[in-house]
Amino acid sequence: MGAAKSKRVPRAVRERQMMDAAVRTFARRGYRAASMDEIAELAGVSKPLVYLYLNSKEELFSAVIRREAAALVTAVTAAVEKDAAADRQLWCGLTGFFAHTAEHPEGWAVLHQQARTHGEPFAIEVAAMRAEIVRFVAGLIGAAAKEAGCAGELADREVAGLAHALVGAAESLAEWANTCAADGTSTLGVIGERERPTAKDAAGTLMNFAWAGLGRLMHGERWTPA
Amino acid sequence: MGAAKSKRVPRAVRERQMMDAAVRTFARRGYRAASMDEIAELAGVSKPLVYLYLNSKEELFSAVIRREAAALVTAVTAAVEKDAAADRQLWCGLTGFFAHTAEHPEGWAVLHQQARTHGEPFAIEVAAMRAEIVRFVAGLIGAAAKEAGCAGELADREVAGLAHALVGAAESLAEWANTCAADGTSTLGVIGERERPTAKDAAGTLMNFAWAGLGRLMHGERWTPA
Protein backbone atom coordinates (compact mmCIF):
# COMPACT_ATOMS: atom_id res chain seq x y z
CA MET A 1 0.00 0.00 0.00
CA GLY A 2 2.99 2.33 -0.55
CA ALA A 3 3.28 5.15 -3.08
CA ALA A 4 4.30 2.74 -5.83
CA LYS A 5 1.22 0.57 -5.38
CA SER A 6 -1.24 3.48 -5.21
CA LYS A 7 -0.09 4.51 -8.70
CA ARG A 8 -1.32 1.26 -10.20
CA VAL A 9 -4.71 2.20 -11.48
CA PRO A 10 -6.91 -0.73 -12.61
CA ARG A 11 -7.36 -1.05 -16.36
CA ALA A 12 -11.12 -0.42 -16.20
CA VAL A 13 -10.55 2.86 -14.36
CA ARG A 14 -7.83 3.97 -16.80
CA GLU A 15 -10.08 3.14 -19.75
CA ARG A 16 -12.88 5.18 -18.24
CA GLN A 17 -10.52 8.14 -17.77
CA MET A 18 -9.42 7.87 -21.39
CA MET A 19 -13.01 7.64 -22.62
CA ASP A 20 -13.99 10.67 -20.49
CA ALA A 21 -11.11 12.64 -21.99
CA ALA A 22 -12.07 11.45 -25.48
CA VAL A 23 -15.72 12.53 -25.09
CA ARG A 24 -14.60 16.00 -24.03
CA THR A 25 -12.06 16.32 -26.85
CA PHE A 26 -14.37 15.00 -29.60
CA ALA A 27 -17.18 17.30 -28.42
CA ARG A 28 -14.93 20.37 -28.42
CA ARG A 29 -12.78 19.78 -31.48
CA GLY A 30 -14.85 17.46 -33.65
CA TYR A 31 -13.72 14.02 -34.73
CA ARG A 32 -11.20 15.00 -37.38
CA ALA A 33 -9.46 17.76 -35.43
CA ALA A 34 -9.33 15.85 -32.14
CA SER A 35 -5.79 14.59 -31.50
CA MET A 36 -4.74 11.51 -29.56
CA ASP A 37 -2.07 13.72 -27.93
CA GLU A 38 -4.74 15.95 -26.42
CA ILE A 39 -6.83 12.99 -25.29
CA ALA A 40 -3.81 11.36 -23.63
CA GLU A 41 -2.81 14.60 -21.92
CA LEU A 42 -6.32 15.24 -20.65
CA ALA A 43 -6.52 11.68 -19.33
CA GLY A 44 -3.10 12.07 -17.68
CA VAL A 45 -1.59 9.09 -19.49
CA SER A 46 0.92 8.51 -22.27
CA LYS A 47 -0.23 8.33 -25.87
CA PRO A 48 1.10 4.76 -26.34
CA LEU A 49 -1.09 3.67 -23.42
CA VAL A 50 -4.19 5.07 -25.17
CA TYR A 51 -3.27 3.11 -28.31
CA LEU A 52 -2.52 0.00 -26.24
CA TYR A 53 -5.94 0.12 -24.59
CA LEU A 54 -8.13 1.46 -27.38
CA ASN A 55 -6.20 0.68 -30.60
CA SER A 56 -6.93 3.68 -32.83
CA LYS A 57 -8.79 6.98 -32.98
CA GLU A 58 -11.53 5.25 -35.01
CA GLU A 59 -12.01 2.55 -32.38
CA LEU A 60 -11.87 5.08 -29.57
CA PHE A 61 -14.57 7.16 -31.27
CA SER A 62 -16.71 4.04 -31.80
CA ALA A 63 -16.25 3.04 -28.16
CA VAL A 64 -17.23 6.57 -27.06
CA ILE A 65 -20.37 6.52 -29.22
CA ARG A 66 -21.39 3.09 -27.92
CA ARG A 67 -20.82 4.12 -24.31
CA GLU A 68 -22.67 7.43 -24.61
CA ALA A 69 -25.54 5.90 -26.60
CA ALA A 70 -25.95 3.08 -24.07
CA ALA A 71 -25.86 5.58 -21.16
CA LEU A 72 -28.57 7.70 -22.81
CA VAL A 73 -30.85 4.74 -23.55
CA THR A 74 -30.32 3.45 -20.00
CA ALA A 75 -31.14 6.88 -18.52
CA VAL A 76 -34.35 7.13 -20.56
CA THR A 77 -35.58 3.61 -19.91
CA ALA A 78 -34.60 3.66 -16.21
CA ALA A 79 -36.62 6.87 -15.74
CA VAL A 80 -39.80 5.20 -16.96
CA GLU A 81 -42.18 3.59 -14.48
CA LYS A 82 -43.30 0.35 -16.07
CA ASP A 83 -47.06 -0.29 -15.92
CA ALA A 84 -47.80 3.43 -15.48
CA ALA A 85 -50.21 5.11 -17.91
CA ALA A 86 -48.68 5.88 -21.30
CA ASP A 87 -48.59 9.65 -20.74
CA ARG A 88 -46.87 9.16 -17.37
CA GLN A 89 -44.30 6.85 -18.98
CA LEU A 90 -43.62 9.38 -21.70
CA TRP A 91 -43.29 12.23 -19.21
CA CYS A 92 -40.82 10.22 -17.12
CA GLY A 93 -38.85 9.18 -20.19
CA LEU A 94 -38.64 12.77 -21.44
CA THR A 95 -37.58 14.05 -18.03
CA GLY A 96 -34.89 11.35 -17.93
CA PHE A 97 -33.75 12.34 -21.43
CA PHE A 98 -33.50 16.06 -20.65
CA ALA A 99 -31.80 15.43 -17.30
CA HIS A 100 -29.21 13.14 -18.90
CA THR A 101 -28.44 15.45 -21.83
CA ALA A 102 -28.11 18.38 -19.41
CA GLU A 103 -25.72 16.45 -17.16
CA HIS A 104 -23.71 15.10 -20.10
CA PRO A 105 -23.67 17.92 -22.66
CA GLU A 106 -20.42 16.69 -24.23
CA GLY A 107 -21.69 13.14 -24.59
CA TRP A 108 -24.85 14.52 -26.18
CA ALA A 109 -22.84 16.74 -28.54
CA VAL A 110 -20.82 13.72 -29.69
CA LEU A 111 -24.01 11.71 -30.39
CA HIS A 112 -26.09 14.51 -31.86
CA GLN A 113 -23.54 16.58 -33.75
CA GLN A 114 -20.41 14.52 -34.32
CA ALA A 115 -21.35 10.90 -34.76
CA ARG A 116 -23.88 11.29 -37.53
CA THR A 117 -21.64 12.63 -40.24
CA HIS A 118 -18.35 10.78 -40.11
CA GLY A 119 -19.25 7.83 -42.24
CA GLU A 120 -21.14 4.61 -42.01
CA PRO A 121 -19.77 2.79 -38.95
CA PHE A 122 -20.34 5.75 -36.60
CA ALA A 123 -23.64 6.88 -38.07
CA ILE A 124 -25.00 3.33 -37.81
CA GLU A 125 -24.34 3.17 -34.06
CA VAL A 126 -26.28 6.37 -33.47
CA ALA A 127 -29.06 5.41 -35.88
CA ALA A 128 -29.51 2.14 -33.96
CA MET A 129 -29.84 4.00 -30.65
CA ARG A 130 -32.23 6.50 -32.16
CA ALA A 131 -34.33 3.74 -33.72
CA GLU A 132 -34.57 2.08 -30.30
CA ILE A 133 -35.88 5.32 -28.74
CA VAL A 134 -38.28 5.93 -31.64
CA ARG A 135 -39.64 2.39 -31.26
CA PHE A 136 -40.12 2.94 -27.54
CA VAL A 137 -42.00 6.21 -28.15
CA ALA A 138 -44.08 4.62 -30.94
CA GLY A 139 -45.01 1.85 -28.50
CA LEU A 140 -46.20 4.43 -25.95
CA ILE A 141 -48.25 6.31 -28.54
CA GLY A 142 -49.75 3.03 -29.72
CA ALA A 143 -50.55 2.05 -26.11
CA ALA A 144 -52.14 5.43 -25.48
CA ALA A 145 -54.25 5.03 -28.62
CA LYS A 146 -55.37 1.62 -27.36
CA GLU A 147 -56.19 3.05 -23.89
CA ALA A 148 -58.23 5.75 -25.62
CA GLY A 149 -60.01 3.05 -27.61
CA CYS A 150 -58.92 4.29 -31.02
CA ALA A 151 -56.16 1.87 -31.95
CA GLY A 152 -57.62 1.30 -35.40
CA GLU A 153 -58.06 4.95 -36.24
CA LEU A 154 -54.44 5.90 -35.73
CA ALA A 155 -52.63 3.97 -38.45
CA ASP A 156 -49.24 2.40 -37.74
CA ARG A 157 -47.75 4.72 -40.30
CA GLU A 158 -49.05 7.79 -38.52
CA VAL A 159 -47.85 6.47 -35.15
CA ALA A 160 -44.37 6.09 -36.67
CA GLY A 161 -44.48 9.64 -38.00
CA LEU A 162 -45.62 11.00 -34.64
CA ALA A 163 -42.84 9.14 -32.84
CA HIS A 164 -40.23 10.57 -35.21
CA ALA A 165 -41.69 14.04 -34.70
CA LEU A 166 -41.60 13.72 -30.92
CA VAL A 167 -38.03 12.41 -30.86
CA GLY A 168 -36.89 15.21 -33.19
CA ALA A 169 -38.64 17.78 -31.00
CA ALA A 170 -36.88 16.40 -27.91
CA GLU A 171 -33.48 16.46 -29.63
CA SER A 172 -33.99 20.04 -30.74
CA LEU A 173 -35.08 21.15 -27.27
CA ALA A 174 -32.08 19.41 -25.67
CA GLU A 175 -29.70 21.13 -28.08
CA TRP A 176 -31.37 24.49 -27.40
CA ALA A 177 -31.23 23.99 -23.64
CA ASN A 178 -27.53 23.11 -23.80
CA THR A 179 -26.84 26.12 -26.02
CA CYS A 180 -28.61 28.37 -23.49
CA ALA A 181 -26.36 26.89 -20.83
CA ALA A 182 -23.17 27.30 -22.83
CA ASP A 183 -23.82 30.83 -24.09
CA GLY A 184 -25.84 32.19 -21.23
CA THR A 185 -28.19 33.23 -24.03
CA SER A 186 -30.58 31.58 -26.41
CA THR A 187 -29.88 30.80 -30.06
CA LEU A 188 -33.11 32.71 -30.67
CA GLY A 189 -31.40 35.90 -29.63
CA VAL A 190 -34.64 37.88 -29.44
CA ILE A 191 -35.75 36.21 -26.24
CA GLY A 192 -32.67 36.95 -24.21
CA GLU A 193 -33.30 34.53 -21.41
CA ARG A 194 -30.19 33.82 -19.38
CA GLU A 195 -30.99 30.60 -17.61
CA ARG A 196 -31.28 27.19 -19.16
CA PRO A 197 -34.64 25.45 -18.83
CA THR A 198 -34.60 22.61 -16.30
CA ALA A 199 -35.23 19.04 -17.40
CA LYS A 200 -38.75 19.29 -15.99
CA ASP A 201 -39.38 22.58 -17.84
CA ALA A 202 -38.29 21.01 -21.10
CA ALA A 203 -40.29 17.83 -20.53
CA GLY A 204 -43.32 19.92 -19.53
CA THR A 205 -43.05 22.08 -22.66
CA LEU A 206 -42.94 19.01 -24.84
CA MET A 207 -45.77 17.22 -23.03
CA ASN A 208 -47.97 20.29 -23.32
CA PHE A 209 -47.10 20.61 -26.96
CA ALA A 210 -47.39 17.00 -27.94
CA TRP A 211 -49.54 15.11 -25.53
CA ALA A 212 -52.46 17.49 -25.59
CA GLY A 213 -52.30 17.31 -29.39
CA LEU A 214 -52.12 13.54 -29.32
CA GLY A 215 -55.03 13.48 -26.88
CA ARG A 216 -57.20 15.40 -29.31
CA LEU A 217 -56.01 13.29 -32.20
CA MET A 218 -56.96 10.13 -30.36
CA HIS A 219 -60.43 11.44 -29.80
CA GLY A 220 -60.84 11.97 -33.50
CA GLU A 221 -60.33 15.75 -33.43
CA ARG A 222 -58.08 16.43 -36.38
CA TRP A 223 -56.62 19.66 -37.55
CA THR A 224 -57.65 20.31 -41.15
CA PRO A 225 -56.70 23.15 -43.44
CA ALA A 226 -59.57 25.66 -43.47
CA MET B 1 -25.30 30.48 -83.50
CA GLY B 2 -22.95 27.77 -84.84
CA ALA B 3 -21.43 24.85 -82.90
CA ALA B 4 -18.63 27.00 -81.53
CA LYS B 5 -21.01 29.56 -80.11
CA SER B 6 -23.40 27.00 -78.57
CA LYS B 7 -20.48 25.65 -76.50
CA ARG B 8 -19.99 28.97 -74.74
CA VAL B 9 -21.99 28.49 -71.61
CA PRO B 10 -22.56 31.66 -69.54
CA ARG B 11 -20.63 31.82 -66.30
CA ALA B 12 -23.79 31.83 -64.15
CA VAL B 13 -24.97 28.61 -65.81
CA ARG B 14 -21.57 26.95 -65.40
CA GLU B 15 -21.48 27.95 -61.75
CA ARG B 16 -24.93 26.49 -61.20
CA GLN B 17 -23.84 23.22 -62.82
CA MET B 18 -20.78 23.08 -60.55
CA MET B 19 -22.86 23.82 -57.46
CA ASP B 20 -25.40 21.15 -58.43
CA ALA B 21 -22.57 18.64 -58.82
CA ALA B 22 -21.09 19.77 -55.50
CA VAL B 23 -24.39 19.33 -53.61
CA ARG B 24 -24.73 15.80 -54.95
CA THR B 25 -21.12 14.90 -54.15
CA PHE B 26 -21.10 16.41 -50.64
CA ALA B 27 -24.41 14.71 -49.81
CA ARG B 28 -23.16 11.30 -50.97
CA ARG B 29 -19.55 11.34 -49.81
CA GLY B 30 -19.51 13.84 -46.96
CA TYR B 31 -17.42 16.99 -46.93
CA ARG B 32 -14.00 15.43 -46.24
CA ALA B 33 -14.26 12.55 -48.68
CA ALA B 34 -15.76 14.60 -51.51
CA SER B 35 -13.12 15.27 -54.18
CA MET B 36 -12.91 18.24 -56.51
CA ASP B 37 -12.12 15.72 -59.29
CA GLU B 38 -15.49 14.04 -58.81
CA ILE B 39 -17.31 17.38 -58.66
CA ALA B 40 -15.64 18.58 -61.85
CA GLU B 41 -16.37 15.32 -63.66
CA LEU B 42 -20.03 15.35 -62.58
CA ALA B 43 -20.34 18.98 -63.72
CA GLY B 44 -18.68 18.13 -67.03
CA VAL B 45 -15.92 20.71 -66.62
CA SER B 46 -12.19 20.68 -65.88
CA LYS B 47 -10.97 20.84 -62.30
CA PRO B 48 -9.03 24.10 -62.87
CA LEU B 49 -12.29 25.71 -64.01
CA VAL B 50 -13.96 24.74 -60.71
CA TYR B 51 -11.04 26.33 -58.82
CA LEU B 52 -11.14 29.39 -61.09
CA TYR B 53 -14.85 29.97 -60.42
CA LEU B 54 -15.16 28.84 -56.79
CA ASN B 55 -11.60 29.09 -55.38
CA SER B 56 -11.39 26.13 -53.00
CA LYS B 57 -13.33 23.19 -51.60
CA GLU B 58 -14.01 25.25 -48.46
CA GLU B 59 -15.49 28.13 -50.44
CA LEU B 60 -17.44 25.76 -52.65
CA PHE B 61 -18.95 24.08 -49.57
CA SER B 62 -19.80 27.47 -48.06
CA ALA B 63 -21.41 28.59 -51.32
CA VAL B 64 -23.42 25.36 -51.46
CA ILE B 65 -24.64 25.80 -47.87
CA ARG B 66 -25.62 29.42 -48.51
CA ARG B 67 -27.48 28.53 -51.70
CA GLU B 68 -29.32 25.56 -50.19
CA ALA B 69 -30.17 27.44 -46.99
CA ALA B 70 -31.50 30.42 -48.95
CA ALA B 71 -33.55 28.12 -51.20
CA LEU B 72 -35.09 26.40 -48.17
CA VAL B 73 -35.95 29.65 -46.39
CA THR B 74 -37.41 31.02 -49.66
CA ALA B 75 -39.51 27.89 -50.17
CA VAL B 76 -40.90 28.07 -46.63
CA THR B 77 -41.65 31.79 -46.64
CA ALA B 78 -43.06 31.77 -50.20
CA ALA B 79 -45.48 29.00 -49.22
CA VAL B 80 -47.00 31.12 -46.45
CA GLU B 81 -50.07 33.25 -47.14
CA LYS B 82 -49.45 36.53 -45.37
CA ASP B 83 -52.40 37.81 -43.34
CA ALA B 84 -53.88 34.31 -43.04
CA ALA B 85 -54.64 32.93 -39.58
CA ALA B 86 -51.57 31.73 -37.70
CA ASP B 87 -52.47 28.03 -37.98
CA ARG B 88 -53.01 28.40 -41.73
CA GLN B 89 -49.63 30.14 -42.07
CA LEU B 90 -47.92 27.38 -40.14
CA TRP B 91 -49.63 24.66 -42.18
CA CYS B 92 -48.56 26.33 -45.42
CA GLY B 93 -45.01 26.85 -44.16
CA LEU B 94 -44.73 23.20 -43.09
CA THR B 95 -46.12 21.97 -46.39
CA GLY B 96 -43.58 24.16 -48.19
CA PHE B 97 -40.80 22.78 -45.99
CA PHE B 98 -41.70 19.13 -46.57
CA ALA B 99 -42.21 19.66 -50.31
CA HIS B 100 -38.83 21.38 -50.65
CA THR B 101 -36.89 18.80 -48.61
CA ALA B 102 -38.56 16.00 -50.61
CA GLU B 103 -37.66 17.63 -53.92
CA HIS B 104 -34.10 18.45 -52.82
CA PRO B 105 -33.05 15.50 -50.64
CA GLU B 106 -29.36 16.09 -51.34
CA GLY B 107 -29.52 19.78 -50.46
CA TRP B 108 -31.34 18.85 -47.28
CA ALA B 109 -28.73 16.19 -46.42
CA VAL B 110 -25.95 18.76 -46.84
CA LEU B 111 -27.72 21.23 -44.52
CA HIS B 112 -28.98 18.75 -41.94
CA GLN B 113 -26.21 16.17 -41.81
CA GLN B 114 -23.04 17.64 -43.29
CA ALA B 115 -22.90 21.34 -42.58
CA ARG B 116 -23.36 21.22 -38.83
CA THR B 117 -20.22 19.35 -37.90
CA HIS B 118 -17.38 20.63 -40.02
CA GLY B 119 -16.34 23.58 -37.94
CA GLU B 120 -17.43 27.09 -37.20
CA PRO B 121 -17.83 28.82 -40.57
CA PHE B 122 -20.14 26.13 -41.98
CA ALA B 123 -22.10 25.50 -38.78
CA ILE B 124 -22.73 29.22 -38.40
CA GLU B 125 -24.37 29.50 -41.84
CA VAL B 126 -26.79 26.71 -41.00
CA ALA B 127 -27.42 28.00 -37.47
CA ALA B 128 -28.35 31.39 -38.93
CA MET B 129 -30.86 29.82 -41.31
CA ARG B 130 -32.30 27.67 -38.56
CA ALA B 131 -32.58 30.66 -36.21
CA GLU B 132 -34.49 32.52 -38.93
CA ILE B 133 -36.99 29.65 -39.25
CA VAL B 134 -37.30 29.29 -35.46
CA ARG B 135 -37.98 33.02 -35.16
CA PHE B 136 -40.66 32.78 -37.84
CA VAL B 137 -42.34 29.86 -36.07
CA ALA B 138 -42.07 31.61 -32.68
CA GLY B 139 -43.75 34.64 -34.27
CA LEU B 140 -46.65 32.47 -35.47
CA ILE B 141 -47.07 30.82 -32.08
CA GLY B 142 -46.98 34.24 -30.42
CA ALA B 143 -49.56 35.55 -32.92
CA ALA B 144 -51.79 32.54 -32.31
CA ALA B 145 -51.55 33.13 -28.55
CA LYS B 146 -52.55 36.74 -29.12
CA GLU B 147 -55.49 35.68 -31.35
CA ALA B 148 -56.56 33.29 -28.60
CA GLY B 149 -56.34 36.15 -26.10
CA CYS B 150 -53.68 34.54 -23.92
CA ALA B 151 -50.51 36.37 -24.95
CA GLY B 152 -49.53 37.00 -21.36
CA GLU B 153 -50.03 33.46 -20.19
CA LEU B 154 -47.64 31.90 -22.65
CA ALA B 155 -44.28 33.31 -21.63
CA ASP B 156 -41.74 34.28 -24.29
CA ARG B 157 -39.46 31.62 -22.96
CA GLU B 158 -42.08 28.93 -23.47
CA VAL B 159 -42.87 30.21 -26.96
CA ALA B 160 -39.17 29.90 -27.81
CA GLY B 161 -39.10 26.34 -26.46
CA LEU B 162 -42.20 25.41 -28.44
CA ALA B 163 -40.74 26.87 -31.64
CA HIS B 164 -37.54 24.86 -31.17
CA ALA B 165 -39.59 21.73 -30.53
CA LEU B 166 -41.68 22.24 -33.66
CA VAL B 167 -38.67 22.91 -35.89
CA GLY B 168 -36.88 19.84 -34.50
CA ALA B 169 -39.98 17.74 -35.10
CA ALA B 170 -40.18 18.96 -38.71
CA GLU B 171 -36.48 18.22 -39.32
CA SER B 172 -36.84 14.73 -37.91
CA LEU B 173 -39.93 14.01 -40.02
CA ALA B 174 -38.20 15.30 -43.16
CA GLU B 175 -35.20 13.06 -42.53
CA TRP B 176 -37.48 10.09 -41.90
CA ALA B 177 -39.50 10.77 -45.05
CA ASN B 178 -36.34 10.99 -47.15
CA THR B 179 -35.00 7.79 -45.60
CA CYS B 180 -38.26 6.02 -46.46
CA ALA B 181 -37.81 7.23 -50.03
CA ALA B 182 -34.16 6.19 -50.27
CA ASP B 183 -34.54 2.75 -48.70
CA GLY B 184 -38.03 1.91 -49.78
CA THR B 185 -38.48 1.15 -46.09
CA SER B 186 -38.74 3.02 -42.83
CA THR B 187 -35.92 3.47 -40.33
CA LEU B 188 -38.44 2.09 -37.84
CA GLY B 189 -38.24 -1.28 -39.52
CA VAL B 190 -41.23 -2.68 -37.68
CA ILE B 191 -43.72 -0.65 -39.68
CA GLY B 192 -42.59 -1.80 -43.08
CA GLU B 193 -44.35 0.85 -45.13
CA ARG B 194 -42.94 1.18 -48.61
CA GLU B 195 -44.03 4.60 -49.73
CA ARG B 196 -42.75 7.91 -48.47
CA PRO B 197 -45.28 10.22 -46.85
CA THR B 198 -46.25 13.14 -49.06
CA ALA B 199 -45.49 16.71 -48.00
CA LYS B 200 -49.15 17.13 -47.05
CA ASP B 201 -49.13 13.90 -45.02
CA ALA B 202 -46.07 15.07 -43.11
CA ALA B 203 -47.44 18.58 -42.57
CA GLY B 204 -50.77 17.10 -41.49
CA THR B 205 -49.10 14.74 -39.00
CA LEU B 206 -47.20 17.62 -37.48
CA MET B 207 -50.18 19.98 -37.37
CA ASN B 208 -52.29 17.33 -35.68
CA PHE B 209 -49.54 16.64 -33.23
CA ALA B 210 -48.57 20.19 -32.48
CA TRP B 211 -51.35 22.55 -33.27
CA ALA B 212 -54.03 20.70 -31.36
CA GLY B 213 -51.66 20.64 -28.40
CA LEU B 214 -50.90 24.33 -28.77
CA GLY B 215 -54.63 25.02 -29.04
CA ARG B 216 -55.25 23.38 -25.69
CA LEU B 217 -52.23 25.09 -24.16
CA MET B 218 -53.52 28.47 -25.27
CA HIS B 219 -56.84 27.81 -23.61
CA GLY B 220 -55.07 27.15 -20.36
CA GLU B 221 -55.35 23.35 -20.52
CA ARG B 222 -51.97 22.13 -19.41
CA TRP B 223 -50.70 18.62 -19.14
CA THR B 224 -49.50 17.95 -15.59
CA PRO B 225 -47.89 14.87 -14.12
CA ALA B 226 -50.57 12.89 -12.27
Interface residues (C-beta under 8 A of the other chain):
Chain A: G30 Y31 R32 A33 A85 D87 R88 W91 Q113 Q114 R116 T117 H118 G119 A127 R130 A131 V134 R135 A138 D156 R157 E158 A160 G161 L162 A163 H164 A165 L166 V167 G168 A169 A170 E171 S172 L173 E175 W176 S186 T187 L188 G189 V190 I191 E193 P197 D201 A202 G204 T205 L206 M207 N208 F209 A210 W211 A212 G213 L214 G215 R216 L217 E221 R222 W223 P225 A226
Chain B: G30 Y31 R32 A33 A85 D87 R88 W91 Q113 Q114 R116 T117 H118 G119 A127 R130 A131 V134 R135 A138 D156 R157 E158 V159 A160 G161 L162 A163 H164 A165 L166 V167 G168 A169 A170 E171 S172 L173 E175 W176 S186 T187 L188 G189 V190 I191 E193 P197 D201 A202 G204 T205 L206 M207 N208 F209 A210 W211 A212 G213 L214 G215 R216 L217 E221 R222 W223 P225 A226
